[in-house]
Amino acid sequence: MTTILDPTDERVPVERMPSPRPGTLSGNVALLDISKPRGNVLIDRFEALLSERLPDVNFNRYSKPTFTKPAPDELRQQIKAENEFVIEALAD
C-alpha cells in the first residue's frame, strides 16, 4: 500500500495500491499540455529526451483548452483511443 497525498485536502491521506507499471514503453504515448504557462516548454524538452531514449515510440501532442477545468470528455476519449500511455505536464 502507498499513501497518496491529495494537494486539495491532505487531512485524510488515502491508502491505495499503485497500478502495475509496464517494463517498457511502446506504441503511442500522449503528451498532454494542460495549458499552464511554459507547459509547452516542459513537454518540448521531455519529448526530446524521451525520443532519444525511446526511438520506436510515437509521441502525440494534445492540449487542454484551459488549465482551470478538467479536460473535455471528447479530448479524453481521443487520447484514450489513440494512445497506450499518457504523460501530463504542469509548469509555471
N, C-alpha and C positions, 0 to 999 in steps of 0.2 A: 504494500500500500504506500502511496505517496500523498503527502499533504499538498494541496493546491491552494494558494492564496489568491483570493479574488480581489483585484485592486479597487473594486467598488464597495466591498464590505468584508473586511478581514476579521470581524468579531468572532465568526464561527468558521474556522478553516474546514475545508472539505477533504475527506479521505477518499481517494479513488485509485483504481489500478490503471496505469497508463496503457494506452493502446499499444499492441505489439508494433515494433518498428521493423521495416524490411532491412535486410542486409545491404541491399544496393538500390540505387535509383535507376529506373529505366522508363522508356516511353516518353510521355509528355508530362511536363511539370509546369503548373500555372504559377506565375509571379504576379501577385495581386498588390497593386499600389492602392492604399486606402485614401489617397489624395490629401495627405498631410504635407505641409511644406517640406521639400527636399526628399520626400519618399522616393521619387523617381531617381534621384542621385544614388540613394542606397540600393535600389533594385538594379540600376545600371551596373554598379560595381559588383554586386552579388552575382548577377548573371555572368559578368565577365570572368569572375573567379570560378564559378561552377562550370562554365563552358570549358575552361582549361582542364579541370579535373574529370569532367563527365562529357567527353566529346560526342557520345552516342545519344545523349538526352536532348530532346527538343523542348525549348522553353517558349511558353506562350505568355504574352503580357496582357494584363487586364487592369482596369482602374475603376474604383467606385466613383459615383458622381460626387459624393461628399463624405468626409470622414465623420460627420456628425450623426449619421444614421447607418444602420446595417446595410449591407449590400442588397440591392434589389433581388427578388426571387429569380427573375429572368437571368441575371448575371450569375447567380449561384448555380442555377441549372446548367447554364452554358459551360461554366468552369468544370462542373462535375462530369458533363458529357464528353468534354474534350481532353481531360487530363486524368492522370493517375495520382498525382500529388499536388499539393498547394503550399506555396510559401507566401506568407503575407508580410508586408513590410510597413513598419511605422517609422517615422522620422520627424524631426523638428529642427 
